[in-house]
Amino acid sequence: MVAGNGLRVDVPSGQEVTWQDVIWNVPGPDGMVMRFRFIAPGIADGGGVDFDTASADMQHLCDRFAVPRLPEFGVEAQQVVISLSAAAVEFGTAAPDVVQFFESYSVVDGACQWEVF
């Protein structure tokens, strides 16, 4: 795991998004998965950011934030997962009271291609 140190990341919607961490030591069914996790308070109930808006932001985060950083980790990822959480949640912990969105992508020719998760 690599901590994101709360780095603020710009997204198309303009919502507040900060980088929580990257996790890559838990493989998925098809091999290495890089999980880029972000905190986005605006997706909370009543926060004003709906799933469609958040989905466009997640595509942006994958293309413009995650993919350029993949070489830093020295592994070849078969999949990138972008997650937005209304509050910080420890990886693998159930938090039914915290809104969380996840999208999965394959990296094809240096760009993220959305996959059905």
N, C-alpha and C positions, 0 to 999 in steps of 0.2 A: 504494500500500500504506500502511496505517496500522498501526503497531505497537500491540499490546495491553498492552505493558509488564508482562506477567505478572500482570495483575489476576486475582485468584481469583474464580470465579463459582460460586455455589451451584446445585446440580442436585438433582433428586428423590432420586437414589440415595445422595447424600452423598459420592460419590467426589470426589477432589481434581481440580479442573478449573481451568486457568488459560488466559486469553485470549492467544493468540500474535499474531494479526494479522487484518486484513481485506484482501482483494485484490479489486479490481474492474476492473483494467485488462486483463483477459484475457476477452473476450466468449465466451459459449457459442453453441451453434447457433441458439438462439431469441432472442438479444439479451443485454442486460446481466445479468451474474451477479455477485452479491455473495458472496464466499467468506469466511465467518467460520471461522477456524482456531483450535483449542484443543488444549492439551496435557493428556492424561489418562493418567498413568502406570498407573492401575489396569486399563487395557485390555490391557496387555502380557501375554504368555503367563505364566500363574501369578499374575497380578495380582488375580484375583478378580472382575472385572467382565466379564460376558458381553455378546454383541452385543445381546440383547433389552433388557438394562438400559441399555446405552449408547444404544440407539435411542430409548428414552423420554427419556433425558437430552438427546439431540440435538433432539427435538421441543420440549422445554422451552427449550433454548438458542435455537432459532429464534423461538418465540413470545415469550419474555420478555426475550431479550437482543438478538437481531438486529433483529427488526421495529421495536422502539422506536428503534433507532439509524439506521435507513435514511435518514430525512430529513437527518441530519447530513452525508451524503455528497453531497447535491444531485443525485442521479441516480435515475431510476426503474428499479428492478431487475425483470426478468421472472422471475428465479429467485434463490433463496438456497440456497447449499450450506453445510452445517455439517459440519466435519470434526473428528474426534478422533484424536489421534496419541499413541502411548505416549511419544514423545520428539520434540523439535523437529526438523523436517525442512524444508529449504529448498523453497519452492514449485516444483513441476515436477521435482524430483529423485527418482529411484527410490531407495527404501530398503526392500528386501525383508525386512530384519531388524527393521523397526519395524512393529508392528501399527498399522493405521490404519483408521478407519471413516468413511464418507462417506454423507450423506443429502442429497437434493435436495428442495426445496419451492417451490411457487408461493405467492405472497402473495395471499390472497383475503379481502377485507373485514377487513384488519388481522390476519389469522391465517395461520399456515403450514399449507399443505395438502401432505402428503407426495406425492412423485412417484416413480415407478419410475426409478431412476438407471441 
